[in-house]
Amino acid sequence: MIIVIGVVLILILGVIVVVSAIRNRPPSDSPIARIPTPMKEPRGEMWLDPAANTATSGEQITVQVMIDAHNTEINGSDAIINYDPAYLEVISVDEPNEPDREFILFDRQSDGQLQITTVKSSASNTATPQMTIAVVTFSTLRPGTTTLGFEYRPGSTVGSTIVRARDSENILDKVTGATSIVIK
């Protein structure tokens, strides 16, 4: 009987110690919250090159529309570029001079917006490297500062996109800023 009472007392004492330790423990964050979130590499990127231009009113400037699908096979892309028609006029949208080009270029212009679409010309399993999708020439109309920028809505199929061939998902994760243009 004394052994049973001793075991019960030890169990009660153990429970008291554990409960006391839990209640008196300092608050802590979840260990998961302490682990830094890994930086997600973009699946697809789009930008304009060069990032800045300076021209005299009446001169022409040229920018390259660039994409990087990080060697993912894609079916095509859309680049929606917004600009101020008071400062710039689209003169031409041309295919880049690149060997073994697999994409057909289409463009459509409206007041202040240029839509550039590329579509793969044949079925192939070729991974898409970094490439120029179009070369755009603008005429500068008057002195001032203006920008070219992409219409981009992350996770959407509206606006600028890079379309993965496997499942037609928009993989465009990163659009690099606007191109600044100073017209003298």
N, C-alpha and C positions, 0 to 999 in steps of 0.2 A: 504494500500500500504506500509506503514511504517512497518507493521508487516511482510509482505512478504520479504522486503529488509532485515529486521533483521534476519529472519530465514535463508535466503540465506547467509548472512554474517557469521552466526554461523556455517552453514554447511561448508563454505569455510575455516573458521578458524579451524574447527575440522579436515578437510582433511590435512591442512598444518601441524598441530600438529602431526597427525599420521604419515605422510610421513617423517617429520623431526625426529621423534622418531625411525622409522625404519632405516633411513640412518645413524643416529648417534649411533646406538646400537653397542656395542663392539662385535667382532666376537666370536662365541661360537661353540663348537662341538655339534653334534647331541646328544640329551639326550640318545639315544640308545648306542652310542659309549662310554658313561661314565659308563654304566652298565657292570660290569665284566662278561665275558663269563663264564657260568657255566662249570665246569669240567665234561666231558662226561665219564661216567663209561664204562670201556671196556666191550664188550659183550662176548668176549672170549680171553683167555690168554694162552700162551705156554712158557715153560721154562725148563731148565735142572737143575737137582739137584744131587749133590751139585754144587755150583757156581764155586768152585775151587778144584783142586786136586794136590797132590804132590806124585810122585812115583819114583822109581828107574828104570832105563832102564831094560826092560825085565819083569817088573811086570805088573799085570793087574789092570785096574781101571774100576769101574762101575758107570754109570750115569743113573738116571731115567728121562725119558721124561714125563713131566707133562703137563696137560691141565686143565683149569677151564672154563667151559661153563656157569658159573653162573646160574646153575639150568635150563638151556634151554635144551629142547629135541633136541638131535643131531643124525645124521645118521652115522657120522664117522669123521675121521680127517686124515690129512697128515702132517707128520713132515719131512722136508727135512733138514738134518744136514750135513753141510760141515766140513771137517777135512783135515788135512795135512797128506797124507799117508807116508810121510818121517818120521813122528814121531809116528803115530798111525796106528794100524791094528784092524779092527772089528773082534772080536772073536765070539760073539753071540748077538742075539737080541731075548729077551725072553718076554713072557707075564708076567705081574706082578702077584704075588700071592694075588689076591683080591677076596673076596667072591662075589657071584652074578654078576660076570663079564658078560656084555652083548655084548662085542665086540670081533671080530676075528682080529687077528694081521697078517699082511703081511709085509715082508721087502724085499728090493732090494738094492744091493750094486754096486757101481761103484767106480772107482779110486777117492778117495777124497770126496765121497758123499754117504750118507745113506738115503734111503727113507723108512719111516715107515708109513704104512697105517693101520688104524683101521676102521672096518665096523661093524655096529650094526648087530647082528646075528639074531634078530627077530623083528617083528613089535611090538612096545610097546610105550606107552605114558609116559615112565619114563623120568623124568628130569635128566640131567647129572650133577653130582656134580664135584668138583675138583677130579682128578684121575690121576694115573700113566697109561700111554698108553703102555709103553715098558721099559724094563730094558736092557741097552746096555753095553756090556763088551768089552773093548779095551785092546790090548796089547801095551805097550809103547816100542818103537823101538830104540830110541837113546836119549842122553841128549839134553836138550834145553827147550824152552817154546813154546807152541802152544795153539790153541783155538779150541773149537767146537762152531759153530754158525748156526743159522737157516737161510735158504733161505726164505725170507719173502718180499712180495710186497703188501703193504696195499691196500685193496679193490680189489685185484686180486684173481682169482682162480688158478693162477700159483704159485707154491711154497707151503709153509706150510699153512694149512687151518684147520678150524673147521667148519663143514657143518651142518647148522640148518635143522632139519627135516621138519619143516612147509613149507619152500619154497626153500630149497637147497642153501641158501645164505651162503657165507663165513662170519662167524661172528668173525673171528680172528682179533682183534684190537690191541693186545699188545703181543710183543715177548720180553722177558727179556734177554738182552745181551748175551754174549758168556761165555762159561765155559772155564776158564783158567787152563792149565795143565802145571806143571813144572816137568820135568823129570831130575832126577839127575844121 
